[in-house]
Amino acid sequence: MAKVDIEKSESLVKALGTWDIFAAGVGLVVAASTLVSDFQGWFGGGTNFAIALVASGVLNLLLGLSAAELSTTYPKAGALYDYGAAATPGGHGAKTIVGVFLALLFYFMFAFAGGGETTAGASGAVGLFDAGSVQFWIIVMTVLAVIPNLMGIEALAKLELGLLVGMLGIRWFFGLAGFAGFSDLGSWSTSNIPTAIEDFAGFAGIVALTGGFAFWSFVGIEFVAPLAEETKDPARSIPKGIVFGILAILATSLFMGYGVSGLGQDWAGTVSADAPQLDVGIAMFGTTGRVLMALASVLATFASMTIVYAAMPRILYGISRNGHFLGPLSRWFGHIHPKYRTPWVAIIVTAVFYTSVALYYTSAAEDAVITQIFTAAYVWILIYAIYHVLVLVSRFTNPDVDRPFKLPLAVPAVGLVMTLYVWYKAFEGAHGDFGSSAVKWILIPSVVITIVSYVIRDSANIVDHLEEEVHQEI
């Protein structure tokens, strides 16, 4: 039997550069929910929140660097699937089980986190257009986010850059308006910046602000990892894109936060907890300000959703092309559109699944939505720790593999300790509640589907994409 290369129509296309990775990382991180958490942090913690932002920036930078090493060493769309399989010692079975489990843990976690973000953006759309329901806008925004993903990674990259300019531009505008004093609230002064309220005073307050608010101003930079296979020079573009992204997010949060909180306004007593950005907009520019903040929320959510529907389906695709996702279903999820070179089946199924979760929680009680968000957060921070662990472990299990971007071991080691500390302190007193919810809705489904997938793995469709050269017998 002769061996020939797999047709290019059945593979992803390399099209992304440094600024595309930058836009993807920032687009996912700077979400509508970060407007809420940023203003809540500034108005409750004052200057202590600025310290917490810097600490969170460092924490997420360490995560980003670990993700950069893994994604440049194993530049595959499966991300955690490929990293887990490569780092795990032992035979093919152990590698497969660990890889699939880690990937599904991430995938199911974001069904919860993404639902909360989509709902926040849909609420902003209702406020912006003064029409439709939250459920209506969830569906509309999902469809609009899926379309460019189906049309190819290059189309998605161009759209993401445009959204990035819009949503960051509005945030910098409000910060500038505060510093320059041309809003309805008059001049800016350092004396107006609130001091931390009792709950956020001292070192313990900074830690609470870091885990409770500031951390979420950066979370999600690792979503660029599944795009490594479509990056033209991942060893150069991914580390630079991640570092530039973290710095841009930190600068934006500090500039907008100091600019707005320095105005003569009792923000903590006048803004709502659910949508403080809209109240800030009204206070500074009336109806125009509210529209701008609503637009920023919509653009941010749309930018996040487009990257979610780029990254998460590629993880399913990465598992499936090796025949490791629910047996024969791998043939569907591992399929690439012959023209646009996108994993279109995985994209559509992911969109339907995530949208269903979002719609369910919008119709549930308010405490159910809160449980949904914090359940996702509980697992998400642990996944950060897993990234650091995989870097450390892979150094010993694969010492000879080429690492185009190699970190000092102190980076993942310090990142691991910091992440676990923030995770413990952020959920102190509530580990039992959110831990049990995470086990029920995220851990158990991940374990069950991993076991079933391994038992019924589609051996006839397995193509080992971890090999340096990929062939198919005909």
Secondary structure by P-SEA (a helix, b strand, c coil): cccccccccccccccccaaaaaaaaaaaaacaaaaaaaaaaaaccaaaaaaaaaaaaaaaaaaaaaaaaaaaacccccaaaaaaaaaccccaaaaaaaaaaaaaaaaaaaaaaaaaaaaaaaaaaaaacccccaaaaaaaaaaaaaaaaaacaaaaaaaaaaaaaaaaaaaaaaaaaaaaccccccccccccccccccccccaaaaaaaaaccccccccccccccccccccccccccaaaaaaaaaaaaaaaaaaaaaaaaacccccccccccccaaaaaaaaccaaaaaaaaaaaaaaaaaaaaaaaaacaaaaaaaaaaaccccccccccccccccccccaaaaaaaaaaaaaaaaaaaaaccaaaaaaaaaaaaaaaaaaaaaaaaaaaaaaaccccccccccccaaaaaaaaaaaaaaaaaaacccaaaaaaaaaaccaaaaaaaaaaaaaaccccccccccccbbbbcc
